[in-house]
Amino acid sequence: MSLDMNDSFKVVSDYISIPENIYYVKNFIDANEERCLIDNVLSSPKPKWTVLSNRRLQNWGGLPHPKGMVRQQLPQWLEKYALKLSQMNAFGGNTANHVLINEYASGQGIMPHEDGPLFYPTVATINTGSHTLLDFYTKNSQTVEGDADPNPQRIPVFSILLEPRSLVISQRDAYESYLHGIREVKSDVITDRIANLYLCDSHVIGEELERSTRFSFTIRFVPKVVKNLLFLK
Ligand SMILES: O=C(O)CCC(=O)C(=O)O
């Protein structure tokens, strides 16, 4: 799919929802666009990186804050996707102003969490590099039987297979009612809990997919913005 701004866009609601309020678009970008996004991430200045124990991330557009985000202009290589998704009406008529980039080496992931009230309740993620499995959990979901760990492993209600170059959008209930996370594993097994399997490359149940390094581009709209830091005092 080309990102030429003169293209006529499909609006998000034209896609099949799997389950309700989650949309998956295979090959949303092509291999050149994927390479270009990854090259831009890797050539960003070193201070752009925040290094966490289980992944690295870059924050673009400003730091979301309860009193308002001091807005920073998105670079052109990210803004074109923020505009494209906004024109698809992903953010209820608003224009996305924030992009979080996560880099996961094989074996890295993110704990089940919710994205919270600082963002408009839609998250649109462009996936590059490697596949991963995004797991969705109800907020009081069961844990694995006999798990005595203080951070017990929850059982996902369903998962979405995120192929490289795909787009996934979660909105409204899917954003607000579930926790989402990525397990810290080096490979994923194909199961019938993967809700979008029929939209992906063909796989058989039981097949194991090895992960490599993945970069996710999580595009959101932060409604509360302020002009400068004085307002944050
Ligand atoms: O990398 C992803 O696809 C998920 C990222 C995420 O959940 C987050 O940054 O809050």
The ligand as an SDF file (V2000), in Angstrom:
LIG
                    3D

 10  9  0  0  0  0  0  0  0  0999 V2000
    5.2030   -3.0490   20.7850 O   0  0  0  0  0  0  0  0  0  0  0  0
    3.9920   -3.1620   20.8010 C   0  0  0  0  0  0  0  0  0  0  0  0
    3.3540   -3.5780   19.8420 O   0  0  0  0  0  0  0  0  0  0  0  0
    3.2290   -2.8190   22.0660 C   0  0  0  0  0  0  0  0  0  0  0  0
    3.7020   -1.5670   22.6830 C   0  0  0  0  0  0  0  0  0  0  0  0
    2.9090   -1.1550   23.8760 C   0  0  0  0  0  0  0  0  0  0  0  0
    2.0280   -1.8400   24.3310 O   0  0  0  0  0  0  0  0  0  0  0  0
    3.1940    0.1120   24.5360 C   0  0  0  0  0  0  0  0  0  0  0  0
    4.2040    0.7490   24.2070 O   0  0  0  0  0  0  0  0  0  0  0  0
    2.4080    0.5080   25.4320 O   0  0  0  0  0  0  0  0  0  0  0  0
  1  2  2  0
  2  3  1  0
  2  4  1  0
  4  5  1  0
  5  6  1  0
  6  7  2  0
  6  8  1  0
  8  9  2  0
  8 10  1  0
M  END
$$$$
